[in-house]
Amino acid sequence: MKKIYFDHNATTPVIEDVFEAMVPYLKEQWGNPSSIHWAGRGTKKAVEDAREQVCGLLGCTPIELIFTSSGTEGDNHAIKGLAYARKDKGNHIITTKVEHPAVLNTCKHLAKDGFEITYLDVDKEGLLDLEALKNAITPKTILISVMYANNETGVVFPINEIGEIAKERGVTFHTDAVQAAGKTPIDLKTLNVDLMTISGHKLYGPKGVAALYARRGVRLIPLIHGGHHERNRRGGTENVAGIVGFGKAAEIAMRDMDAELAHLASLRDRLEKGMKERIDHIHVNGSPDKRLANTSNISFEFVEGESLLLNLDMKGIAASSGSACTSGSLEPSHVLVSMGMSHELSHGSVRFSLGRSNTIEEIDYLIDIMPPIVERMRSMSPLYAGAK
Amino acid sequence: MYSEKVMDHFSNPRNVGEIENASGTGMVGNPACGDIMKLTIKIEEGVITDVKFKTFGCGAAIATSSMVTELVKGKGLDEAEQISNQSVADALDGLPPVKMHCSNLAADALHAAIEDYRKKELEK
């Protein structure tokens, strides 16, 4: 059976050139980048070259980039690091209801430690009300954390405008750009962003390596205390091979950006058009025009997402769902519920997130097999009776 | 994550549908949890002679629904009432721990259907 991967927002395969770039640093180039002798010099240079490559994708300078182990670490570092560095100024943080758990649960933790958190609502398209953001800022506000693009729906937030507001009010602005990096052009030279999290494995690099951008002059308390690595901002011997792979992946993402985005948007549009033509009672979630090119989140009425995923998996297709049953919790997607969607419909959502190796043939295969799957599951559903 | 038996019942569910003029109907679960089960039973001389289900839910919800229909067909009411959510899960070679609470409602649906039947009998 052919295997088709439509879950690129979960993770991406390591591309061949990235793997090849990493191999020497798992074999002959094993030195510690902190060493001054021959064994460490090559790896030190490799880390710094990779830093330049990642900076190239974001439009920042190398001293502003801290390598971390994951997007989650970057979010923790940015939010806790800033909160504890500026707690003398205030204790108020503004974020949104639709952030990744790496942000939401970090804020929840800070709330137990005396910080006040405002969680902004989104509308039914998943968009923020910037007036509500402005109104939420108080003299005690020290941080705004709003994701660049939502992992479930692909909705892109107005990072430029939010940055302007934050700057005007003297508030530090962090954005979790884990889903955006490589999937939309980012230029930190023109954005008023102080802190940005990105991750390697979402853009065809390896897992276990990520980065936090911290604008010059933004002071953070380290999350991981240790040696003088990363200019004393993040202790721990560098994951050299991972960093090299991440750098290569960032370089390729930048090089191929325009062609890749056009490719993804055309596949995504074909997928949504095909689904709408062949299946009734479905909804495409999230703002139609303010969305990543690769993400399609669709709710299928009267059926539950996990059972759709199991059916797709039996046909070789990997996708994901906003259903509670796939997340290990009892609640359906907090993102879809925050958009005002009913619980039934949230449970019936499937996310197709496309990537560079996907083809028109794969989309057409999906569009062919999906209608009978949905029809079969609906014929078993007590909610479907009479809905026709 | 699911056993082969769960996947078998999920892929080829037994006794899907609704019995017309059922002796008893049991509906349990709620949309917030993502699982709703409707079980209809036909009872003749104290024995469950037919049973059908319709379920909105995940793989575990559908498999437990299908399994309970197999377990209960041909059983007397007293015996049927002994079937628990745990025994349905056991018959499927177990369920992932997170599914034991949220999607393991099939025996509840069965008990609700029997209760519905008994209530109707009293009203006769």
Boltz contact constraints between the chains, C-beta under 6 A:
constraints:
  - contact:
      token1: [A, 304]
      token2: [B, 34]
      max_distance: 6.0
  - contact:
      token1: [A, 304]
      token2: [B, 56]
      max_distance: 6.0
  - contact:
      token1: [A, 304]
      token2: [B, 57]
      max_distance: 6.0
  - contact:
      token1: [A, 304]
      token2: [B, 58]
      max_distance: 6.0
  - contact:
      token1: [A, 306]
      token2: [B, 58]
      max_distance: 6.0
  - contact:
      token1: [A, 306]
      token2: [B, 59]
      max_distance: 6.0
  - contact:
      token1: [A, 307]
      token2: [B, 58]
      max_distance: 6.0
  - contact:
      token1: [A, 307]
      token2: [B, 59]
      max_distance: 6.0
  - contact:
      token1: [A, 310]
      token2: [B, 59]
      max_distance: 6.0
  - contact:
      token1: [A, 323]
      token2: [B, 34]
      max_distance: 6.0
  - contact:
      token1: [A, 324]
      token2: [B, 34]
      max_distance: 6.0
  - contact:
      token1: [A, 325]
      token2: [B, 34]
      max_distance: 6.0
  - contact:
      token1: [A, 325]
      token2: [B, 58]
      max_distance: 6.0
  - contact:
      token1: [A, 328]
      token2: [B, 98]
      max_distance: 6.0
  - contact:
      token1: [A, 330]
      token2: [B, 33]
      max_distance: 6.0
  - contact:
      token1: [A, 330]
      token2: [B, 102]
      max_distance: 6.0
  - contact:
      token1: [A, 343]
      token2: [B, 31]
      max_distance: 6.0
  - contact:
      token1: [A, 343]
      token2: [B, 32]
      max_distance: 6.0
  - contact:
      token1: [A, 344]
      token2: [B, 31]
      max_distance: 6.0
  - contact:
      token1: [A, 347]
      token2: [B, 34]
      max_distance: 6.0
  - contact:
      token1: [A, 380]
      token2: [B, 16]
      max_distance: 6.0
  - contact:
      token1: [A, 380]
      token2: [B, 54]
      max_distance: 6.0
  - contact:
      token1: [A, 381]
      token2: [B, 56]
      max_distance: 6.0
  - contact:
      token1: [A, 382]
      token2: [B, 36]
      max_distance: 6.0
  - contact:
      token1: [A, 382]
      token2: [B, 38]
      max_distance: 6.0
  - contact:
      token1: [A, 382]
      token2: [B, 54]
      max_distance: 6.0
  - contact:
      token1: [A, 382]
      token2: [B, 56]
      max_distance: 6.0
  - contact:
      token1: [A, 383]
      token2: [B, 56]
      max_distance: 6.0
